[in-house]
Amino acid sequence: MQSDASTSPRRRSTSCYSDSGESSCSEPFSECGSDDLSFTPAAAAGIHRLLLSCAAEASEDAISSLMAELESPAPSLDSLRRAAMELRLLAKHNPDNRVRIAKAGGVRPLVKLLSHADPLLQEHGVTALLNLSICDENKATIVEAGAIRPLVQALKSAASPAARENAACALLRLSQLDGAAAAAIGRAGAIPLLVSLLETGGPRGKKDAATALYALCSGARENRQRAVEAGAVRSLLDLMADPESGMVDKAAYVLHSLVGSGEGRAAAVEEGGIPVLVEMVEVGSSRQKEIATLSLLQICEDNAVYRTMVAREGAIPPLVALSQSPSARPKLKTKAESLIEMLRQPRSPSLRARPAAVVAAE
């Protein structure tokens, strides 16, 4: 019997969950936010030539000179800021410069800036590393230079929002190196900080946090448990239930990565995720219908109690409609049919009588 939506506090009447207008079922994660260096009009006028020069290729001598300023035994704060900003801009505007800076040994001096007391210098260091990490061959160099823990610390306590958001972005890029890097970032304490940014950050911060969480949880299984323990599931479900958040797709994909673990499935059920996912199958975009179906399939596998809860929430009719939709991908239709078959399996009276609070994996 289908549940009344009014009895499910997380279910909402809405015509569509789409936050992007995108009907594709590809992952909803673009690259994280870029280096948005901005200036007041007066400062911009004074720095115009510098921006133009940084858009061009830098010579090895020019890069070495900037590095020498960073490593000077008694530099002035202004000289440090200017050298760090120039390296940041050189790495922002020109792919070849990213390679040159890293090969010239520029990574370690930039990592040292992350612990500097000056907020602007710290922001330049964080963002220069972010720009360098765009180049795949630089990722290992940055990790080997010991950047992970300072970046996590910047994510935690940097004075400027831009530095915190760029630290999240840099960690995302480094997590793409391999599973070991993703696990190291998780062990350094990044996951709770990203969950906090997901909850309290601005629009860009939330998107960067979701993208980083997805990469970290997909790259290392141990990070899924860390995300669940940090309360990520509730935050994700809140975003998924709010189309105006602009985060529905991203949050749904992160949740899907978490329900791949038993702890994630239990948390999703306990936090009221089944009504959210069922409604997404009913009224979501094509991409949302697919990811919600896959998440429900993972939740229901090997757990009769969860299957009972999903069936009672009214999942079968929208799944049937999805399996018969001419616009649905064949693979999605097959998944929907598998879930329907699973939900229609006989349930013993003893299972039907058990309380919904029973969420232990079976």
N, C-alpha and C positions, 0 to 999 in steps of 0.2 A: 504494500500500500504506500502510495507516495505521501511524503510528509508535507504538511502545510508550511509554505515558506515562512510564514509569520512566526512559526515556532522555532525557527533556526535563526538566532540573532545575527549570524554572519551572512545570511543570504539576503540579497538586495534585488529589488526590481530595477532592471536596467536593460536598455535595448542592446547594448554591446559593451564589452569590456575593453575594446581596442584603445591602446594608448599611442598607436603609431600610424593607424590607417593601413598597416601592412598586412596583407593576407597570406604572405609566404610563410611556410612552416620552417624556414631556416632559423637558426638561433638569433635572438634579438639583440645580440651584443655587438655594437660597433666598437672601434677602438676607444679607449678611455679619453677623457678630456685632454685637450692639448695645452701647450704652454701659452697661456693667455696673458702675456706680459703687456701691461698698459701703462700709460703715462698721462699726467696732466697736460693740457695743451702747451703750456710753457716748457715743460720738460721734453715733450715730444719734439718741439721745434729744435731744441738744442741737441737732441740725440739722433736726428734724422740721418746724418752722415754715417753714424755708427751702424744704424740698422742697414743701410745700403751696403756698407763694407762687409757686414756679417753675412749678408745674403750671398756673397761671393765666396770662392774657395780661399781658405786661409793658408798661408805658407807655413812650413814647419818652423821657421824662425819666429813667426808671429805667435804661434801656439806655444813654443818654448818660452818666449818672453812672458806670456801671460802666466804660465805655470811657475816661472821663476818668481813672479810677484806673489803668487799664492804661497810659495815656500820660503819667502824671504824671512830671515830670522827676526826682524823687527819692522813689519809692514805697518803702514797706517791703515785705519779702517777704511778710508776712502779708496785707497789703492786696492785693497782686498775686494771691496764691493765692485769696483770697476772691472777688475780682472775676472771675477766670478761672473759678472753680468755679461761680459764679452764672450766668455766660453759658453755660457748659457745660450746666447744668441747665435754664436757660430754653430752650435749643435742643433739649434732649432731650425735654422733656415737651409742647411746644406748637408745632404747625406754624406758626401765625401769628408766633410769636416768632422763628422761623428767618428769616422774610422781614424782619421789623423789624430784627433785628441786622445783617443784611447791608446793608440799605438805609441804616442809620445809620452805615455805614463800619466795622463791627466786625470785618471779616475781616482787614485788614492788621495791626491790633494783635495778633490771635491768631496770625497767621503769625510775627510777631516772637518770640512765646513759644517757638516750636519750637527756637530756638537758645539758649534760656536754660539756665544751668548747673543750676538746681534741677530735680530729676527730677519732683517732683509738679507744679510749674508747667508743665513740658513736657508731662506727661500731660494736664493740663487743656486746654492749647492744642490738642494733637493731637485730643483727643476732642471738643472744642467744634467744631472744623472738620469732624470726621466727622459730628456731629449737624447742622451747617448744610448739609452736602452731601446730606443726605436730600432736601432741596428741590431739584428740578431746576433752577429758575431761579437758584440760588446757585452752581451748578457753575462756570459761566464766570467769575463774580466771583472765586471762590477760585483758579482757575487764573491769571487775570490779576493776582492779588495776589502771584504768585510762590510759591505754596505747594508746587509739585511737588517741587523739590529739597530743601527743608527736611523734607518728609514722607518722602522717600526716606532722608534722613540719619537721621531718627527711626526708621525701619524698621531701619536698620543698627545704630544705636548707642544708642537710648534705654535708660535704666537699667531701666525696668519692663517686664515682658512685656506688660502691658495697653497701654502706649503703643505698643509695636512692633506688636501685633495691630491696634490701632485705626488706626495709620498704614497698614497693609496694607488695611484696610477703606476708609479715606478715599481711597486711591489707586484702589481698585476703583471707587468711585463716580465719581471724576473721570474715569476712563477711559471711562465711559459717555457722556461729553459728546459726543465725536466721535473720528474716527480720528486727528486731529492730537494730541489730548490723550493718547490711548493711546500713540502713537509717542513723544511727549515724555517720558512716564513711563518708557518703555523706554530711551530715550537717557539719562535721568538715572541709570540703573543699578539700577532696581528689580527687574529679572528675576532676576539671580543671588541677590539677597537673599530674594525670594519662594521660590525653589527651596530655599534653605537653610532657610527657615521650614517649608517642606513636609517637609523631611527631619527636622528636629530640634524643631519646635514641639510644643506640647501639642495636644490634640484640637481646640480652637477655632482655634488658630494654623494647623494643617494645613488645616482647612476654609476659613479665610479666604484662605490662600495659594493653594489650588487655585482658589477662586472668582475671585481677582484674576488669576491666570495665565490662566484661561479668557477672562476679559474682555479682557485685554491682547493675548493672541494672536489672539483673534477680531477685535479692533478694528484691529490693525495687523499686516500680514504680516511686517514686519521684526522684530517681537517673537518670531515663531516661531523664527527662526534664533538669536536671543539665548537663548531657552529651551533649545534643543537644545545650544548651546555651553556652557550653564551646567550641563548634565547632568540636565535635567529628565526625560528619557525613562526613564532607569534608575530614578529615584525613583518615577515614575508606575507603572511596571511592577511594582515591588516592592509598592506599595500595592494594585494590581489583583490581584496573586497572593495577597493576604492578606485573606480575608474579615473577619477580626477587626479589621482596621484601621478599619472603618467608613468607608472612603474609596473603595471600589471604583467606585461610580458616578461620583463627581466626577473621580477620576483617569482613568477611561476617556474621559470627555468632553474633558478637557484633552489627552489623547493624541490623540484624534481631530482636534482642532484642529491639532496639530503634524504629523500625517502628511499634512496638506494641502500640505506642502512636500517637495521632494526630500530635503533634509537630514533632515527628520523621519522620512520613510519609511526612509531608510538607517539612521538611529539605532535605530529601532524594531526592524528586522530584526537588526541587529548585537547589540543588547542582549537578544535572545531574546524579542521581543514576539509572534512568530507563535504559539508554543504557548499563551501566555496568552490571546490573542484567540480561538484555536480552542476552547479549553476554555470560554471565556465563552459562545461560541455553543452549546456542548453543554449546559452546566449553569447558565447565568446566568439572571437574572430576564428578563422580557420586555424591559425597557428595556436591560439589558445585552446581550442577544442582538442587539438592533437596532444599538446603537452599535458593538459588535464587528464585526458584518457590514459596516457602513459603513466602518469602519477597514480591514478586510481588502480591501474593494473598492478603496479608494484605494491601498493597498499594491500590489495586483496589477495595476492599470491600467498599461499600457505597460511592463511589466517581466516578461518570461517567466521569468527566474530566480526572482523572488519567487513567481510563480504555482506553479512547481514545488515550492518549499519549502512553500507553504500546502497544496497537494494532498497532499504526502507526510506532512504533519502530521495528515492525516485529516480535513480540513475538509468534504469533500463529503457524507458521511452526515449530520452534524448540520444542514448547510445544506439538504439535501433534506427532512429532517424539519421544518425551520422553514418551508420553502416550502409544505409540505402541512398545516401546523398550522391548524386552524380558528380559533384565537384570535389568530393573527398578523394584523397590519394588512395590507391589500392592498399598500400601498406597500412594506412590508418584504418581503413575498413576492416582489414584483417585483425588489427588490434582491438577494435571496438567489438567485433564478433567474438573474439576470445574472452573479452571481459563480460559480455552478455552471457555467454555459456557458463562462465565461472559464477556469475551472480544467480543463475537459474539452477545451480546445483542444489539438490535437496539439503535442507538444514534440519538437524534433529531438534526435537522439542527442548532438549536440554540446552542446546546452543541458543535457541530463540529465547529461552528463559533467563539466560545469563545477562547481567547488567552491562549497559554500554560502556561503563567505566573500565571493563576488563580489556586491557590493551596489550597484554603480554604476547609476544610472538609465539605462535604455535608451530 
